[in-house]
Amino acid sequence: MIIAIDGPAAAGKGTLSRRLAADLGYAHLDTGKLYRAVGMAVLRAGGDPSDPRQAEAAARALDLTTLGDPVLTTDTAGQAASKVAALEGVRAALLDLQRRFAATPPGAVLDGRDIGTVVCPDADVKVFVTASLEVRAQRRFLELRQNGLDVKEDDVVRDMRERDERDRSRSVAPLVPADDAVVLDTSTLTADQALAAVHALLALKG
């Protein structure tokens, strides 16, 4: 069983995916962290995440043990991730890794931006989680403040709007729902309600 959960930043797909995987006893992979780790590796080496050569080299040398690094939750990592994710060489380097993970028995939940469209187009269940820009920016702002970061809400909104545009307009694996994905708008949902909605979907699918 492969469950693909896609959507933009701060829509709630990460929390939903982790809880769903725990409920089902499935493996979970936050694929966004792969790109965040690659982007931060380039930055730490003094490079430019938009440079194809540097970014692809970082992707091929990626150490999965670095995915727990707290710096990967920052907006700096998010912006770097959006830049490296637009590069075809980086996506190709990480594609096989993601597909191997998806084959983990008895099942896997993968969340990202192109799981249902590119990584696992034959996934058993596809959900596209979204929410309004204002709601997503407020969630990210509160998260960053809780992590002790001094940020301005206007800056978070601007950065998120720019990232959305970059993710949706890139030529490689743009951020769009798969044709057969169920769209779940979490703007007015709690985390528990979002989880219940996906469990209901799974029950319908048998």
trRosetta pair geometry for C-beta under 8 A, 3 or more apart (Angstrom, degrees):
i j d omega theta_ij theta_ji phi_ij phi_ji
1 24 7.9 -108 94 170 142 142
1 26 7.1 -90 85 -102 108 134
1 106 6.8 24 24 139 100 76
1 107 3.5 -13 65 -114 94 125
1 108 7.7 169 92 25 65 48
1 124 5.2 -63 -148 27 67 154
1 125 7.7 14 -175 6 95 103
2 102 5.0 30 -123 -175 124 104
2 107 6.8 -156 -68 -156 35 79
2 108 5.8 -3 -118 61 69 86
2 110 7.3 -9 -168 9 91 107
2 120 5.2 -136 153 -174 142 148
2 122 7.6 68 58 97 138 70
2 123 4.3 -111 109 -131 105 76
2 124 5.4 133 53 6 64 88
2 125 7.7 -174 97 34 52 68
3 17 8.0 174 108 -131 113 85
3 20 6.9 -110 110 132 157 137
3 26 7.3 83 20 111 116 170
3 107 7.1 48 -7 167 95 114
3 108 7.3 -157 33 99 74 46
3 109 4.5 -18 70 -110 111 75
3 110 7.3 163 84 25 58 62
3 123 6.5 106 -122 -179 13 118
3 124 6.7 -45 -74 64 58 93
3 125 4.7 -9 -120 67 80 107
3 126 7.9 180 -162 -78 52 33
3 127 7.5 7 -180 6 93 104
3 202 8.0 -28 -102 -91 131 113
4 110 5.9 -16 -113 68 61 94
4 111 7.9 137 -170 -95 45 41
4 115 3.7 -177 -151 120 102 112
4 116 4.0 151 116 -67 143 79
4 119 7.4 160 -120 72 121 104
4 120 5.1 -167 -73 73 123 116
4 123 3.9 -169 -14 -5 112 177
4 125 7.1 -178 30 93 67 55
4 126 4.7 -8 68 -112 108 75
4 127 7.2 172 93 28 59 61
4 178 7.4 53 100 -8 139 143
4 181 7.7 -86 94 -106 108 108
5 13 5.0 167 141 -159 109 105
5 16 6.4 -161 -169 98 155 114
5 17 4.9 -160 55 -81 147 106
5 20 7.7 133 -45 39 148 151
5 109 6.5 16 0 -176 117 94
5 110 7.1 176 30 89 74 45
5 111 4.3 -29 79 -103 101 88
5 112 7.9 111 82 18 60 50
5 115 6.8 20 44 52 35 148
5 126 7.9 175 -79 -157 37 45
5 127 4.9 -7 -114 66 76 101
5 128 8.0 168 -160 -89 49 25
5 129 6.1 22 -177 -11 95 115
5 198 8.0 -12 -99 -117 122 146
6 13 6.9 -53 149 -126 9 158
6 111 7.1 173 -81 -156 33 61
6 112 6.0 -28 -110 80 75 55
6 113 5.6 91 -154 -137 98 22
6 114 6.8 93 -118 -52 132 16
6 115 5.3 -163 -65 33 97 93
6 116 5.4 -103 -13 12 128 105
6 117 7.4 34 -64 -3 166 96
6 126 7.5 -1 8 -169 105 89
6 127 7.4 172 29 90 63 52
6 128 5.1 -23 74 -113 94 71
6 129 7.1 174 86 23 38 74
6 175 7.5 177 169 -149 114 77
6 177 7.0 166 81 -113 124 55
6 178 7.4 118 21 -14 143 93
6 181 7.0 -54 40 -130 113 156
7 11 4.1 -100 145 61 130 152
7 12 7.7 -20 97 53 154 62
7 13 4.5 164 44 -44 119 133
7 111 7.8 -32 30 -166 90 99
7 113 7.4 -102 54 -105 21 61
7 128 5.6 134 -75 -174 83 58
7 129 3.7 -72 -40 68 157 72
7 130 5.3 -154 -142 -69 109 56
8 11 5.3 103 64 -36 70 120
8 113 7.5 55 -91 -111 41 103
8 130 6.4 55 21 -123 99 77
8 136 6.7 -13 105 -129 111 165
8 163 8.0 129 -162 111 101 101
8 164 5.7 12 -139 -109 139 92
8 167 6.8 147 -116 79 87 153
8 175 6.2 75 -81 173 79 150
9 78 6.4 60 -116 -156 145 133
9 136 6.4 108 98 175 70 127
9 140 6.8 28 142 -74 108 137
9 160 6.1 -135 76 -134 126 95
9 163 6.2 20 0 107 139 141
9 164 7.6 -114 25 -69 99 79
10 131 7.4 -87 116 56 76 125
10 136 3.9 123 94 -166 110 84
10 137 7.2 131 84 -61 157 24
10 139 4.6 157 -174 82 113 118
10 140 4.4 -80 -81 -51 148 99
10 143 7.6 -149 -113 6 110 140
10 160 7.1 -44 26 -124 130 134
11 129 4.6 146 124 123 121 92
11 130 5.2 -63 -138 -124 138 24
11 131 4.8 167 -134 9 71 95
11 136 5.9 -24 -73 -101 55 118
11 186 6.0 119 171 37 72 121
12 15 5.6 -54 -165 45 69 109
12 16 5.5 70 139 -24 86 111
12 129 5.7 -119 71 166 83 135
12 131 6.7 81 -2 -27 106 132
12 139 7.6 -92 -64 -155 81 169
12 186 4.4 -76 28 100 145 170
12 189 7.7 -143 61 82 175 106
12 191 6.6 -161 -156 -104 118 75
12 194 5.7 -137 135 -93 140 176
13 16 5.5 -61 -142 45 31 114
13 17 5.8 33 161 -24 69 110
13 111 4.7 161 146 -160 108 129
13 129 4.2 168 -75 51 91 139
14 17 5.9 -56 -144 35 25 108
14 18 6.4 22 159 -16 62 107
14 30 5.8 31 -127 -118 97 122
14 32 7.6 -70 -81 34 112 133
14 111 6.0 -178 -91 99 49 154
15 18 6.0 -57 -147 36 28 109
15 19 6.3 19 160 -11 64 111
15 191 5.3 -68 133 -132 137 122
15 194 7.9 79 93 76 104 139
16 19 6.2 -65 -148 41 25 104
16 20 6.0 24 158 -19 65 114
16 111 7.6 127 74 -94 90 144
16 129 6.3 167 32 -87 154 157
16 186 7.9 -128 -51 -81 135 148
16 191 7.1 -152 -73 -153 70 78
16 194 5.2 -82 -96 127 119 122
16 195 6.0 -168 -133 -79 75 72
16 198 6.6 114 -176 -13 114 148
17 20 5.7 -56 -141 38 27 111
17 21 6.2 28 160 -19 64 108
17 28 5.9 133 144 -149 95 114
17 30 7.0 142 86 -87 141 77
17 109 5.0 173 -163 141 86 120
17 110 7.6 -41 -153 133 137 8
17 111 3.9 -106 -52 -37 160 131
18 21 6.0 -58 -149 36 26 109
18 22 6.4 24 154 -18 62 108
18 28 5.7 97 -109 174 53 165
18 30 7.8 -9 -63 -60 96 108
19 22 5.7 -55 -148 37 32 112
19 23 6.3 34 153 -22 65 106
19 191 7.2 118 -11 165 157 108
19 195 5.3 -56 106 -105 134 134
20 23 5.7 -54 -149 34 31 112
20 24 6.3 11 159 -4 66 113
20 26 7.7 -17 124 45 78 121
20 109 5.5 141 94 -111 109 162
20 195 6.4 -165 -68 -136 81 88
20 198 5.9 -44 -99 104 133 144
20 199 7.6 -162 -121 -64 92 79
21 24 6.1 -68 -143 48 27 100
21 25 7.9 -116 168 59 56 7
21 26 4.6 -102 -144 74 74 89
21 27 6.7 -57 -160 109 126 15
21 28 3.6 -130 0 -65 176 111
21 108 7.6 3 -121 -158 113 42
21 109 4.1 -129 -73 31 99 129
22 25 7.7 30 -174 -70 27 35
22 28 7.7 -23 -40 -30 67 138
23 195 7.6 130 -25 -173 149 119
23 199 7.3 -64 128 -90 159 116
24 107 6.4 -58 139 78 128 133
24 109 7.3 120 47 -39 134 120
25 106 7.0 30 104 45 103 116
25 107 7.9 84 87 48 70 101
26 104 7.7 117 -171 96 74 109
26 106 6.9 -97 -100 75 75 76
26 107 4.1 -58 -113 92 116 91
26 108 5.5 177 173 -97 108 23
26 109 5.3 102 101 -14 132 90
27 101 6.8 -138 121 -179 136 86
27 104 4.2 1 17 98 147 151
27 107 7.4 -174 25 98 74 45
27 108 4.5 -25 67 -111 95 87
27 109 7.4 -174 89 27 48 65
28 108 7.2 169 -81 -161 29 70
28 109 5.0 -13 -109 67 78 97
28 110 7.7 165 -157 -84 48 38
28 111 7.8 4 -168 2 91 98
29 98 6.9 175 118 -133 151 76
29 101 5.0 50 -43 146 154 150
29 102 7.9 -87 28 -66 136 63
29 108 6.8 10 4 -178 103 116
29 109 7.6 174 27 90 62 53
29 110 4.9 -10 64 -114 99 80
29 111 7.6 -177 90 28 55 62
30 33 4.6 65 99 -5 104 111
30 67 7.5 149 62 -178 100 122
30 111 5.8 -18 -118 64 59 100
30 112 7.5 136 -174 -71 44 75
31 34 5.3 -32 -167 14 56 118
31 35 7.3 46 145 -8 71 96
31 94 7.7 120 -162 152 99 129
31 98 5.8 30 -113 -113 123 126
31 110 5.8 41 -32 -176 114 99
31 111 6.6 -164 17 84 86 44
31 112 3.5 -24 62 -74 120 129
31 113 7.8 -126 88 15 115 67
31 115 6.6 160 10 -71 148 103
31 119 7.1 -112 -103 -60 165 166
32 35 5.9 -58 -160 40 43 105
32 36 6.1 44 144 -21 73 107
32 81 6.4 51 -175 174 78 154
32 111 7.2 -36 -7 110 101 85
32 112 5.5 172 -46 -120 73 71
32 113 7.2 87 -84 -20 94 95
33 36 5.1 -51 -139 40 39 115
33 37 6.0 45 157 -25 69 102
33 67 4.7 76 140 -151 133 97
33 72 5.5 47 -139 164 88 145
34 37 5.9 -56 -152 34 25 110
34 38 6.6 24 150 -17 61 106
34 62 6.8 36 -157 -173 81 161
34 67 7.3 -19 -74 -103 53 114
34 94 5.3 117 152 -148 140 140
34 97 7.3 154 -128 95 144 135
34 98 7.4 -86 -21 -69 166 104
35 38 5.5 -49 -145 36 36 112
35 39 6.2 38 155 -19 66 106
35 81 3.9 91 120 -155 100 93
35 82 7.8 90 142 -52 133 27
35 84 5.6 176 -162 81 87 108
35 85 4.6 12 -142 -68 149 102
35 90 7.3 80 -119 150 87 129
35 94 7.4 -80 -68 -21 74 173
36 39 5.7 -55 -147 38 30 112
36 40 6.2 25 157 -14 65 108
36 72 4.4 99 125 -156 133 92
36 77 4.2 43 -161 163 103 109
36 78 6.6 -17 -105 -79 108 43
36 80 7.0 91 -141 77 52 98
36 81 4.3 -31 -78 -71 58 128
37 40 6.0 -56 -144 41 28 107
37 41 6.3 35 154 -26 63 105
37 62 5.9 90 111 -144 123 109
37 66 5.2 122 -142 101 123 113
37 67 5.9 -62 -59 -91 139 64
37 69 7.3 118 -107 34 90 123
37 72 6.1 -16 -68 -104 70 127
38 41 5.7 -53 -149 31 30 114
38 42 6.7 29 153 -18 63 103
38 49 7.9 107 120 -137 83 98
38 55 6.2 64 156 -163 114 79
38 58 4.8 124 -157 115 75 111
38 59 4.8 12 -120 -81 135 73
38 62 6.0 -48 -79 -86 84 119
38 81 7.4 102 57 -114 88 67
38 84 4.9 -165 108 137 117 163
38 90 6.1 120 154 -151 161 121
38 94 7.6 -89 -45 -60 142 132
39 42 5.9 -56 -156 33 32 110
39 43 6.5 28 151 -15 66 107
39 49 4.6 19 -139 -121 83 136
39 55 7.6 2 -92 -126 55 102
39 58 8.0 141 -54 111 17 151
39 77 6.1 131 84 -158 120 57
39 79 7.7 168 173 89 150 50
39 80 2.8 138 167 130 125 102
39 81 4.6 -109 -7 -64 144 47
39 82 8.0 39 -87 24 153 47
39 83 6.5 110 -119 54 116 95
39 84 4.7 -147 -75 -1 83 127
40 43 5.4 -53 -144 39 38 112
40 44 6.0 37 157 -20 69 106
40 69 7.5 -152 98 95 162 144
40 71 6.2 120 -133 114 150 117
40 72 6.5 -98 -16 -91 148 72
40 76 7.7 82 -98 117 91 97
40 77 5.2 -16 -59 -115 112 93
40 80 6.0 127 -57 85 52 154
41 44 5.9 -55 -144 38 27 109
41 45 6.5 21 155 -14 61 110
41 58 4.1 154 95 -156 125 121
41 61 7.4 178 172 83 155 104
41 62 7.2 -134 -22 -101 157 71
41 66 7.8 78 -69 116 106 165
42 45 5.9 -65 -152 40 29 106
42 47 4.3 -86 -175 77 81 114
42 48 6.9 -57 158 76 122 19
42 49 4.8 137 81 -88 144 65
42 51 7.4 171 -160 49 134 99
42 54 5.2 96 -134 138 109 111
42 55 5.6 -20 -73 -91 145 65
42 58 5.0 -94 -59 -32 82 159
42 80 6.8 180 58 -170 109 121
42 84 6.8 167 -2 -76 144 127
43 46 7.7 53 178 -65 33 15
43 47 7.0 -99 -76 59 23 67
43 49 6.5 -14 -52 -49 86 103
43 76 7.4 107 -146 158 176 109
43 80 5.6 -73 -36 -108 124 150
45 54 7.3 -169 84 -164 131 114
45 58 7.4 -150 7 -85 139 116
47 51 6.0 -102 174 41 106 134
47 54 4.1 -176 -179 -172 150 154
47 55 7.9 -167 125 -55 133 61
47 58 7.9 -159 59 -43 146 129
48 51 4.3 93 75 -19 97 107
48 54 6.4 110 55 49 63 149
49 54 7.7 -109 -104 98 25 115
49 55 5.9 75 -162 -88 52 114
49 80 4.3 180 -68 -155 160 79
49 81 8.0 -63 -168 -43 148 18
49 83 4.0 95 113 88 112 129
49 84 4.9 -84 -174 -49 97 90
50 55 7.5 -71 164 -37 1 134
50 83 4.8 -78 -72 -176 73 120
50 84 7.8 -120 -80 -71 32 52
50 86 7.9 -6 -126 62 75 119
50 87 7.8 159 -154 -58 41 117
51 54 4.2 47 90 23 117 112
51 55 6.1 157 79 -15 60 91
52 55 6.0 -65 -139 43 24 106
52 56 5.9 20 168 -17 66 112
52 87 5.1 171 -112 -147 77 127
52 89 5.5 93 -171 24 97 132
52 90 7.8 -131 -142 -27 64 93
53 56 6.3 -58 -143 36 22 105
53 57 6.4 22 158 -18 60 110
54 57 5.9 -60 -151 36 28 111
54 58 6.5 26 153 -18 64 108
55 58 5.7 -56 -150 36 33 111
55 59 6.4 35 152 -22 66 105
55 83 7.7 -140 -93 118 145 89
55 84 4.3 -177 -151 -128 129 97
55 87 5.3 107 92 42 144 162
55 89 7.2 122 91 81 95 107
55 90 5.0 -46 139 -70 109 123
56 59 5.5 -52 -148 34 35 114
56 60 6.4 30 156 -16 67 105
56 87 6.8 -123 -58 135 86 133
56 89 3.7 -35 -92 130 129 125
56 90 5.5 -122 -90 -68 61 63
56 93 5.9 150 -154 -31 74 141
57 60 6.0 -57 -148 38 30 107
57 61 6.4 11 157 -4 64 114
58 61 6.0 -70 -144 49 29 100
58 62 6.8 62 150 -67 63 79
58 84 7.5 -71 72 -131 126 146
58 90 8.0 -3 69 -115 89 105
59 62 5.7 -16 -158 -31 35 115
59 84 7.2 165 -60 173 111 126
59 89 7.4 161 42 126 143 79
59 90 4.5 166 -51 -138 152 72
59 93 3.9 107 122 89 122 143
59 94 5.7 -90 -166 -45 115 95
60 93 5.0 -97 -68 -149 72 133
62 66 7.5 -120 -169 43 73 121
62 93 7.9 127 -1 134 117 117
62 94 7.4 32 15 -95 155 96
62 97 7.9 -44 73 -59 130 171
63 66 5.0 84 83 -11 92 106
64 67 5.8 -17 -172 -15 58 117
65 68 7.5 -42 175 18 50 102
66 69 5.3 -8 -180 -21 72 120
66 72 8.0 128 142 -51 82 130
67 72 6.9 -13 -159 -12 46 172
69 72 5.1 101 79 -17 87 102
70 73 6.0 -45 -173 19 56 112
70 147 7.9 166 -180 -154 113 124
71 74 5.6 -35 -168 5 55 119
71 76 7.6 -43 179 71 92 114
71 77 6.0 135 139 -53 73 129
72 77 4.9 178 -142 -180 39 165
73 77 7.0 60 33 48 15 139
73 143 7.7 -120 169 151 115 119
73 147 6.8 -177 108 -98 130 162
74 77 4.9 101 62 7 78 99
74 78 7.0 -137 106 -4 45 89
74 144 7.6 83 -131 -120 61 101
74 147 8.0 -146 -87 112 74 153
74 149 7.2 141 -124 -84 94 153
75 78 5.0 -52 -145 38 41 117
75 79 6.1 42 156 -20 71 100
75 140 7.6 87 -81 170 103 125
75 144 6.9 -3 -29 -96 106 138
75 151 7.5 109 -4 -112 140 145
75 156 7.2 -126 -88 -116 146 75
75 159 5.7 27 -169 142 130 161
76 79 6.1 -53 -149 35 27 107
76 80 6.4 24 153 -14 62 109
77 80 5.7 -58 -147 41 32 110
77 81 6.1 38 152 -26 66 106
78 81 5.5 -51 -146 32 30 115
78 82 6.6 32 155 -21 62 102
78 159 7.7 85 93 151 122 121
78 163 6.6 -22 146 -109 104 156
79 82 5.8 -50 -152 30 33 113
79 83 6.9 31 151 -17 62 104
79 159 6.6 -75 -75 -162 112 111
79 163 6.6 -112 -103 -84 62 112
80 83 5.8 -57 -156 35 35 111
80 84 6.5 22 155 -10 70 106
81 84 6.2 -60 -144 42 31 100
81 85 5.8 33 158 -25 67 114
82 85 5.8 -54 -140 35 25 115
82 86 7.0 31 157 -27 57 103
82 163 4.8 -127 -82 -140 159 91
82 166 5.1 77 165 97 121 136
82 167 6.0 -82 -137 -62 102 89
83 86 6.2 -57 -163 22 30 110
83 87 7.8 27 145 -22 58 104
83 166 7.6 -39 -78 172 53 149
84 87 5.7 -53 -166 21 47 117
84 90 4.9 160 168 -125 88 171
85 90 6.7 -109 -99 99 28 133
85 91 6.9 72 -158 -72 56 97
85 113 7.3 57 178 48 148 141
85 167 7.4 5 96 -112 134 83
85 170 7.4 -164 112 -1 84 177
85 173 7.7 -93 168 80 92 117
86 166 6.7 -80 -62 170 133 98
86 170 4.2 -134 -124 -127 93 135
86 171 7.8 75 -167 34 87 69
86 172 6.3 129 -166 48 45 105
87 90 4.3 73 81 7 104 110
87 91 6.9 175 89 -9 55 86
87 172 7.2 -34 108 44 7 152
88 91 5.9 -60 -149 39 33 109
88 92 6.2 33 156 -20 68 108
88 172 4.9 -164 -83 -94 75 151
89 92 5.8 -54 -146 36 30 111
89 93 6.3 32 155 -23 64 106
90 93 5.7 -56 -150 33 30 112
90 94 6.5 9 159 -4 65 111
91 94 6.2 -68 -147 46 29 99
91 95 6.1 50 153 -51 66 100
91 114 7.9 3 -143 60 126 152
91 118 7.7 -23 178 141 127 152
91 172 5.8 -169 8 152 153 130
91 173 6.0 167 -137 9 155 137
92 95 5.6 -37 -144 3 31 121
94 97 5.4 -60 -161 41 54 117
94 98 6.1 51 148 -22 81 106
95 98 6.0 -62 -153 36 30 107
95 99 6.3 22 157 -14 67 109
95 118 7.6 -87 -120 143 111 105
95 119 6.5 -157 -140 -113 74 76
96 99 5.8 -58 -144 40 32 108
96 100 6.2 34 157 -21 67 105
97 100 6.0 -56 -151 34 27 110
97 101 6.6 27 152 -18 62 107
98 101 5.7 -55 -152 35 33 112
98 102 6.4 38 150 -26 65 104
98 110 6.6 86 -168 -143 100 148
98 112 8.0 -22 -136 -21 143 157
98 115 7.7 -134 171 -113 134 83
98 119 4.8 -58 120 -149 137 128
98 120 7.8 -120 137 -36 105 94
99 102 5.4 -47 -147 29 36 117
99 103 6.9 36 154 -21 62 102
99 119 6.4 -159 -68 -174 77 79
99 120 7.0 158 -110 -76 74 80
100 103 5.9 -58 -159 30 35 112
101 104 5.9 -18 -175 -22 48 114
101 108 6.1 147 142 -155 75 158
101 110 6.9 112 104 -87 115 117
102 108 5.0 -154 -138 71 41 140
102 110 5.9 -43 -91 -30 94 137
102 119 7.1 155 -45 146 143 104
102 120 5.2 176 -137 -82 160 130
102 123 7.7 -95 -158 -97 132 93
103 108 7.4 3 22 -1 15 136
104 107 7.4 1 91 102 78 12
104 108 4.7 93 50 -64 102 118
110 115 4.8 168 105 -128 110 139
110 119 6.7 -108 123 108 153 144
110 120 6.6 125 47 2 139 137
111 115 6.8 -88 -130 -21 18 149
112 115 4.8 123 46 -40 103 99
112 119 7.1 64 55 1 144 147
113 167 6.1 -102 -155 -166 152 123
113 173 7.2 105 106 143 97 106
113 175 4.8 -59 -169 -103 112 93
114 117 5.0 -75 -157 60 72 102
114 118 4.1 4 155 27 114 116
114 119 6.0 114 108 -14 80 92
114 173 3.9 -10 -102 -174 160 118
114 174 7.9 113 -89 64 111 22
114 175 7.4 -100 -62 -95 79 51
115 118 7.6 -62 -101 55 8 70
115 119 4.7 -44 -129 52 49 122
115 120 5.4 -4 176 33 76 100
115 123 6.8 45 143 -45 95 151
115 126 7.7 180 100 -128 94 90
116 119 7.9 9 -15 50 20 84
116 120 6.7 -33 -98 78 34 80
116 121 6.8 76 170 -113 43 45
116 123 5.7 -83 -111 32 71 134
116 126 3.8 88 -121 -139 134 124
116 127 8.0 176 -54 34 142 31
116 128 7.2 -92 31 -66 149 88
116 177 7.4 -7 79 -167 139 53
116 178 3.6 -105 132 -23 115 136
116 180 7.8 -146 178 68 121 78
116 181 5.2 75 140 -77 167 118
117 121 6.4 11 -175 -95 19 88
117 173 6.7 146 94 -144 118 80
117 176 6.6 79 -72 72 156 84
117 178 4.9 -163 -70 -85 72 86
118 121 6.8 25 -93 -53 9 96
118 173 4.7 -44 -26 -111 156 113
120 123 4.1 72 127 -58 113 99
121 178 7.2 165 -133 -129 69 132
123 126 5.3 112 81 -68 122 87
124 205 7.3 118 156 159 95 147
125 201 6.7 118 -153 127 126 115
125 202 6.4 -28 -90 -95 161 78
125 205 6.1 -129 -88 -7 107 172
126 178 5.0 -44 164 51 157 136
126 180 6.0 92 45 97 133 80
126 181 3.9 -88 125 -102 110 78
126 182 6.9 144 92 13 65 69
127 181 6.2 143 -114 -167 10 94
127 182 5.3 -28 -112 66 69 91
127 183 7.9 141 -166 -99 59 18
127 184 5.6 4 -173 -2 107 121
127 198 6.0 -32 -76 -112 162 108
127 201 7.1 128 -83 76 116 168
128 177 3.7 -63 -47 -112 167 101
128 178 7.1 -177 -53 22 115 71
128 181 4.4 75 -22 137 102 140
128 182 7.2 -177 23 83 74 38
128 183 4.8 -27 71 -105 104 66
128 184 7.0 163 78 22 48 71
129 184 5.1 -24 -106 71 66 103
129 186 6.0 15 -169 -16 97 121
129 194 7.3 50 -130 -161 121 129
130 183 6.5 -15 15 -166 116 95
130 184 7.2 148 24 78 66 51
130 185 5.5 -32 77 -105 86 66
130 186 7.2 166 79 17 32 80
131 135 4.6 -95 155 86 117 127
131 136 5.1 144 83 -56 107 91
131 139 7.8 55 90 -5 154 139
131 185 6.2 123 -94 -166 52 66
131 186 4.8 -56 -70 67 112 79
131 187 4.4 149 -148 -73 83 66
132 135 4.6 90 59 9 86 103
132 136 6.8 -159 90 -5 43 88
132 187 5.0 55 0 -110 93 127
133 136 5.8 -62 -146 41 29 109
133 137 6.0 28 159 -20 67 110
133 157 7.0 78 152 -149 104 85
133 160 6.4 151 -157 115 89 121
133 161 6.3 42 -154 -85 139 83
133 164 7.0 -69 -105 -30 107 161
134 137 6.0 -56 -144 37 26 109
134 138 6.4 26 156 -19 62 107
134 157 7.6 5 -108 -117 54 114
135 138 5.8 -56 -149 35 30 111
135 139 6.5 31 153 -20 64 105
135 186 7.9 -172 129 99 142 75
135 187 4.8 175 -8 -136 165 76
136 139 5.7 -53 -150 34 32 113
136 140 6.4 27 155 -14 66 106
136 160 6.2 166 110 -173 111 150
137 140 5.8 -56 -146 40 32 108
137 141 6.1 37 153 -24 66 107
137 153 6.9 92 147 -171 108 81
137 156 5.1 135 -164 119 89 101
137 157 4.3 34 -147 -91 158 69
137 160 5.0 -146 -89 27 90 153
138 141 5.6 -51 -144 34 30 115
138 142 6.4 27 158 -16 63 106
138 153 7.4 14 -102 -144 59 117
139 142 6.1 -60 -152 38 27 107
139 143 6.3 29 152 -21 64 109
140 143 5.5 -54 -146 36 34 115
140 144 6.2 32 157 -18 67 105
140 156 5.4 176 97 -171 111 125
140 160 6.5 160 31 -73 155 130
141 144 6.0 -58 -150 37 27 107
141 145 6.4 25 154 -16 63 109
141 151 6.5 -145 -137 98 72 119
141 153 4.8 18 -121 -111 153 79
141 156 4.6 -162 -77 36 89 169
142 145 5.7 -55 -145 39 32 111
142 146 6.2 34 155 -21 66 107
143 146 5.8 -56 -149 36 28 111
143 147 6.5 21 153 -14 63 108
144 147 5.7 -60 -150 40 33 109
144 149 4.4 -63 174 62 89 125
144 151 4.8 7 119 16 140 143
144 156 7.0 -161 17 -95 145 129
145 148 7.8 77 178 -49 32 11
145 149 6.6 -94 -84 62 30 71
145 151 6.7 -114 -65 42 74 95
151 155 6.1 -126 -173 70 87 122
151 156 5.9 74 149 -54 128 105
152 155 4.4 86 68 3 92 106
152 156 7.1 -163 93 -9 48 84
153 156 5.5 -53 -151 34 38 113
153 157 6.4 40 152 -20 68 103
154 157 5.7 -52 -150 35 33 112
154 158 6.4 32 153 -18 65 106
155 158 5.7 -54 -148 38 32 111
155 159 6.2 30 156 -17 67 108
156 159 5.9 -55 -144 39 29 109
156 160 6.1 26 157 -18 64 110
157 160 5.9 -60 -146 38 26 108
157 161 6.3 27 156 -20 64 108
158 161 5.8 -55 -147 35 28 110
158 162 6.4 26 156 -16 64 107
159 162 5.8 -57 -150 38 30 111
159 163 6.3 28 154 -18 66 108
160 163 5.7 -55 -145 38 32 110
160 164 6.2 39 154 -24 65 103
161 164 5.7 -50 -148 32 30 114
161 165 6.6 28 154 -17 62 106
162 165 5.9 -56 -151 36 31 110
162 166 6.3 28 153 -17 65 108
163 166 5.6 -55 -146 38 34 111
163 167 6.0 31 157 -18 68 109
164 167 5.9 -60 -146 39 26 108
164 168 6.1 14 161 -11 65 114
164 175 7.6 -100 -153 66 58 150
165 168 6.1 -62 -140 42 25 103
165 169 5.8 1 169 -2 64 121
166 169 6.5 -71 -134 46 20 96
166 170 6.4 38 165 -48 61 100
167 170 6.4 -38 -146 1 23 113
167 174 7.0 117 151 -158 54 62
167 175 4.1 30 142 -14 105 131
168 174 5.6 52 -166 -175 34 106
168 175 4.9 -66 -82 56 61 97
168 176 7.2 96 -138 -60 78 77
169 174 6.6 101 -24 -125 3 122
170 173 7.1 -8 97 69 116 59
170 174 5.3 172 61 -93 71 75
171 174 7.4 -9 -109 -51 7 101
177 181 4.5 -134 -176 63 95 132
177 183 5.7 -44 -104 -81 158 99
178 181 4.1 109 54 -31 85 106
182 201 5.9 -152 45 -127 168 144
184 189 7.9 -38 167 15 97 160
184 194 6.5 103 156 -145 133 89
184 197 5.9 136 -133 114 126 141
184 198 7.2 -33 -73 -66 161 87
185 188 7.8 30 123 22 96 80
185 189 7.6 138 108 -6 55 115
186 189 4.4 -84 -145 51 64 112
186 194 5.1 6 -112 -89 115 128
189 193 4.2 -137 -162 90 93 121
189 194 4.8 113 128 -57 135 84
189 197 7.3 -42 -140 -15 153 137
190 193 4.7 97 50 5 76 102
190 194 7.1 -139 93 -5 40 86
191 194 5.8 -54 -149 35 32 112
191 195 6.4 32 153 -18 65 107
192 195 5.8 -57 -149 37 30 111
192 196 6.3 32 153 -20 65 107
193 196 5.6 -52 -146 36 32 112
193 197 6.5 38 153 -25 63 103
194 197 5.7 -52 -153 29 31 115
194 198 6.9 24 153 -13 63 103
195 198 6.0 -58 -154 37 33 105
195 199 6.4 33 151 -18 67 107
196 199 5.6 -54 -146 38 34 113
196 200 6.3 39 152 -23 65 104
197 200 5.7 -53 -152 33 31 114
197 201 6.7 34 148 -21 62 103
198 201 5.3 -47 -150 32 39 116
198 202 6.5 41 151 -20 67 101
199 202 5.6 -50 -149 35 34 112
199 203 6.5 39 150 -22 64 103
200 203 5.6 -51 -150 33 33 114
200 204 6.6 36 151 -21 63 103
201 204 5.7 -54 -154 32 33 112
201 205 6.5 26 151 -14 65 108
202 205 5.7 -59 -149 40 34 109
203 206 7.6 41 177 -72 33 29
